[in-house]
Amino acid sequence: MSEAFLPFSRPSISENAIQEVVACLRSGWLATGPRVAQFTEALQRYLDAPYVLTLMSATTGLHLSLLAMQLKPGDEVITTPLTFAATLNTIVLAGGTPVLVDIDPHTLNMDLNQLEAAITPNTRVIMPVHFAGLPVDCDVLYGIAERHHLRILEDAAHAMGAEYKNKRIGSFGDTQVFSFHPTKNLTTGEGGCLATRDSVIAEAVQRLCFHGMDRQSFNRYGKTGTQDYEIVMPGFKSNMTDIQAAIGIHQLNELDAFIDRRAALAMRYQDALSDWPEWSLPVSPNYEHKHAWHIYTPLLNVAEAGMDRDQFIVAMKSKNIGIGLHYRAVHLFPYYRDTFHFKEGDFPVAENACDRIVSLPLFPAMTDAEHDRVLDVMYNLFV
Ligand SMILES: *Cc1c(COP(=O)(O)O)cnc(C)c1O
């Protein structure tokens, strides 16, 4: 009975990536250098974006993008309550006020039918999350933004490789931020990148992410660079390192194959669970898209299951199966309740989903046998 612990997520790191890290360590160049340049160019080709910046994390990408958008006190940024805390945290850290719009009960993305009602004269930015890797309806979203002269910063942390109407997320629109955290579709250990079509945002984030310096140390210490630099503003330290990029270069080559396997496993769950009364399964919207399947997140039907979500997670863990939780409703965390006076009942659809949501094990190297084991254990749990 005691089979090895199956985590809900596990990165696939190829031998090529390991050898690239070793080569990087041996090269003597560990910080931002030639491998970051190579990875950034490869990302630029993959995302088909005019400006791509590699960074230490998606969190810093969101933070610096919002700083570059120069929020004034009282400026509002609209996002979703079903997201990681970093989405809201960065709004606050950049001086903005988070405003939330409830989610669509089927796609779990921001309910765009409710978006316009949340727009006020103080709204500056809309910050959608492509939840689980399912693109929001970008035509509708950008239409609303255009009518109200708002910027869009896409939290695309889940959406590396996702497509909306045959266009890759990152290849169109305003500004997108991707995460390379180890649970995400592409990892660099920790890391992230920004894609934008706005040279002003790109230049501002470039300065902010490296001390407020007008040049990168890549230029400074390289053979062709100069030792000279100017500080034009006080900046942060958010640049990606060559050690991270060494992993990323090889991850990017495998990304589409990773997503294909994730999609196959997600479809296997959809097929196997479709007639289980204990689950409400993810629903596909009717616009054309490619789902990146960062996570597979059905909602537990508590009455039919005879247990609540937290009990389900504990029961699965006792059978050596890890279950993720993405996410608890952000607006109900103490800081957000206390500071912005959010309360239970404000976003009922999201709160209901957040009480029932689980992330079943899903990662590219997961075998069919492991997948069967998850289904078996769940089957025996519910009878
Ligand atoms: C992972 C994640 C982030 C933060 O990404 P990091 O790279 O860990 O900083 C932000 N938003 C969402 C929705 C995420 O899932």
The ligand as an SDF file (V2000), in Angstrom:
LIG
                    3D

 15 15  0  0  0  0  0  0  0  0999 V2000
    3.1840   31.9030   -9.5480 C   0  0  0  0  0  0  0  0  0  0  0  0
    2.3090   33.1110   -9.6740 C   0  0  0  0  0  0  0  0  0  0  0  0
    2.7870   34.4110   -9.4930 C   0  0  0  0  0  0  0  0  0  0  0  0
    4.1600   34.7050   -8.9760 C   0  0  0  0  0  0  0  0  0  0  0  0
    5.1490   34.1230   -9.7300 O   0  0  0  0  0  0  0  0  0  0  0  0
    6.6440   34.0800   -9.1250 P   0  0  0  0  0  0  0  0  0  0  0  0
    7.4800   33.7760  -10.3250 O   0  0  0  0  0  0  0  0  0  0  0  0
    6.6480   32.9810   -8.1080 O   0  0  0  0  0  0  0  0  0  0  0  0
    6.9440   35.3920   -8.5430 O   0  0  0  0  0  0  0  0  0  0  0  0
    1.9430   35.4730   -9.7410 C   0  0  0  0  0  0  0  0  0  0  0  0
    0.6720   35.2770  -10.1190 N   0  0  0  0  0  0  0  0  0  0  0  0
    0.1570   34.0420  -10.2780 C   0  0  0  0  0  0  0  0  0  0  0  0
   -1.2560   33.8970  -10.7240 C   0  0  0  0  0  0  0  0  0  0  0  0
    0.9580   32.9210  -10.0400 C   0  0  0  0  0  0  0  0  0  0  0  0
    0.4510   31.6980  -10.1540 O   0  0  0  0  0  0  0  0  0  0  0  0
  1  2  1  0
  2  3  1  0
  2 14  2  0
  3  4  1  0
  3 10  2  0
  4  5  1  0
  5  6  1  0
  6  7  2  0
  6  8  1  0
  6  9  1  0
 10 11  1  0
 11 12  2  0
 12 13  1  0
 12 14  1  0
 14 15  1  0
M  END
$$$$
